[in-house]
Amino acid sequence: MAGFVSRRLQDDNITAVYCSPMRRTVQTTSIISEPYRLSPVYTPA
């Protein structure tokens, strides 16, 4: 599902990706942000 979201957003101008430091959100955010070569910005849960 995260891969689908990443492909769906490919035409958008993504400049940052935010997530909580919880393991599952980090994993999902990493999949989504990988094609954009962005590092997730962690915010408190």
C-alpha positions in Angstrom: 0.0 0.0 0.0 2.8 2.4 0.8 4.3 1.7 -2.6 1.0 2.6 -4.2 0.9 5.9 -2.3 4.5 6.7 -3.4 3.6 6.1 -7.1 0.4 8.1 -6.7 2.3 11.1 -5.5 5.1 10.9 -8.1 3.8 13.9 -10.1 3.4 16.1 -7.0 6.2 18.3 -5.7 7.1 16.6 -2.5 9.7 18.4 -0.5 9.4 16.9 3.0 7.9 13.9 4.7 7.0 13.9 8.3 6.2 11.0 10.6 6.3 9.9 14.3 9.3 7.9 15.5 7.2 4.8 15.9 8.7 1.8 14.0 5.7 1.2 11.7 5.4 4.8 10.6 9.1 5.0 10.0 8.9 1.9 7.8 5.9 3.2 5.8 7.4 6.7 5.5 10.7 5.3 4.2 8.9 3.4 1.4 6.9 6.5 0.4 9.9 8.9 0.5 12.5 6.7 -1.1 11.8 7.7 -4.8 12.1 11.4 -3.8 15.4 10.8 -2.0 14.0 12.5 1.1 14.8 11.7 4.7 11.8 11.6 7.0 11.5 14.3 9.6 10.5 12.7 12.9 8.0 14.5 15.1 6.8 13.5 18.6 4.1 10.8 18.6 
